[in-house]
């Protein structure tokens, strides 16, 4: 006969690791091996990843933006939705993302900003409920991609994803960010289960619809 502590341990493992495994498995099913293998979808959703002290995109964020630019240039996506934190005048992720894309040849009419993407869950829910996105390619680092795809699919977006390089400035940072995915995946499962409301929801916006209707060149 098994001792009670075995059952307690088994229960703790299920509660602690079960949601993490579900999030990672659901996300993995939608991961694409590279930009060239992605099937066409109307929108690329680029998630914020911090800014440098001078206000330009961080190395990680610039890699995400470059992948989105490639998707746009190839005609795989028609619009790029950049979602990030603009909670203060001194930290405008969507603005910096837009500037980077403009400097790299993406027409302004094809860029839409979401200034209240405070975390992955918020970005996905707002993309669906505020901007009306129903189908998208999610662009983020490879270690983050599976969780992001889970959140967007849970929000009602038919999502595939491209994971870009997560090579870090320091090995320690890379390890920390990957370990962070364990509790973050648990939180993603909880947010989806409880239908957590984003920090800021607001009224629907027509930016994506207008950008899709705009005939601006993709070159």
N, C-alpha and C positions, 0 to 999 in steps of 0.2 A: 504493500500500500504506500502510495506516495505521500510524502509529508506536505502539510499545508503550504510551507514556504515555496515549494516547487510550483504550486498553482499560482501563488502570488507573483513569483518571478515570471512565469509564463504570461500571466495577465499583463504585467508591466511591460514586457517585451512587445506584446501585441498592440497595446495602447501607444507605446513609445515609437515603435518602428513600423507598425502597420501602415499608418497614414503616409509616412515617408516613402515607403515602397510603392504604394499606390500612386502617389504624385509622380514619382520618378518613372514608373512604368507607363502611365498614361502619356506623359510628356515624351518619352522615348519613342513611342509609336508614331509621332509626328515630326521627328527630327529628320532633316535632309542632310546629306553628306557635304554639300557645297552649294554655292550660288548657282552654278550651272545646272544643277539637278532639280531646282525648284520649279514646280508647275506654276503657271501664271495665276495671280490673284490680284484683285484691284488695289490693295493697300499693303504697304510695308509699315509695320509698327516698330519704331525704334525706341527702346527704353533708355532712360537717362542713366548715366554712370559717373556723375561728378564732373567738376570743372577744375582747371588749373587756377593758381592764384591770380593770373591775369584775366580770368574769365573765359578762356578758350576751353574746348572739350578736353577732357583727360585722355590719356593714351587709349584706355579701354573704350571710351565713348567714340573717339575718332575712328577706331576700328569698326565699330558698329555702323557708324555713318558711312564709311567707305563701302561696306557690304551693301547697305541700302542704295547707295549711289550706283553700284554695279547692277543691282536688280532693276533699278529704274532705267539705266542706260541700255540694258538688254531687252527692255520692254516687258519684263516679267511682272512688274508692278506699275501702276499708273500714278499713284499718289504715295507720298511718304508722310506718315503721321508721327511727329516727334513728341514724346511724352516724358515730362520730367518735372522737377521741382522749381517753382518760381515763387516761393513763399516770401522772399525778401527782394528788395531792389538790387541787392548785391550778389544774388545767386539765381541767375536766369538760365537754367538748363535748356529749355525749349528755344529761347532766343539764340543762345550760342550754337545750338544744333542747326537752327535755320541758317545762321550766318555761314557756318561751315559748308552746308550743302550748296548755298548760293555761290560761294567761292569756288566750288568744285563742279559747277555747271548745271545744277538742278534748277529749273525755272521756279520762281517764287510762287507762281500760281499752282504748282504741284506739291507745295509744302504746307502742311497744316500743323499748328502747334496746340498741344494740350498742356496748359500751365499748372495743372493740378494732379499730375501723375506722381504722387508722393511715395508710392511703392508699387510693386508689380501688380498686386491685386487691384489697386485703385486705377492703374493705367489700363488694365484689361476691361474692367467694369465700365470705366468712362468711355473707352473706345466703342464699346457696344451700346451703352445707354445714352451717352451724350452725342457721340459722333456718328452713330448708326452703322458702325462697321460690323459686317456679318462674316467676312472672309478676309484673312490677312496672312502675311508672312511676318513672323515675329523675328526680330533681329537683336541678338544679345550675345554675351560670351557663352562658350560651350558649357561651362560648369553651371550656368544659370538657366540655360535654355529649357531644359525639361520642366523645371518648375514654372517658368513663364508660360510655356505651352499649356500646362495643366490649368493655370489660372485663366488664361484666355479661353480655353475650351469650356471651362466651368462657367465662364461669363456668357457663353453662347456664341462665340466666334469660331468659325471653321478655320482652324489655324494649322499651318506648317511652320517650320522654323529653320533658321540658319545660325549655327553657332560659330562665332569668330574666335580668333586666338585669345587665350587667357594668359599668355606669357606675361609674367609680372616683373616689375622692377626688382623685387626681392623674392627669393624662394619662400621666405616666411609669410609674406603677404599672400602668395598663391595658396599656401596650405590653409591659412586662416579663412580665406574666402571660400574655399571648397568645403571646409568643415562647417562653415556657417550655413551651408545648404541643408544640413540635417534639421536644425530647429526651424529654419525658414520654410522647409517643405512641410513640416508638421503644421506650421501656422497657415500655410497656403491651403492645406486640407481643411483646417478649422474655418478659415474665412469663407471657403466655398460652401461648406456644410451649413454654416450659420447665415449665409448670404450677407456678409458684413457690408454695410454701406460705406462707400468711400468717404474720406475726410471731407471732401467737397464734391457734391454731385452737380447741382445746378440744373439749368434748362438745356434742352437739346440744342445743338448747334449744327449748322448746315455746311460747315467748312469742307468736310470730306466730299459731300455730295456735289458742292460747287466745283471743287477741284477735279473731280472725276468728269464733270461735264465740260470743263475747260479744255479746248483743243490745243493747248500749248505744246510745242514740240518736245520730244524726249531726247533731243540731241543737244 
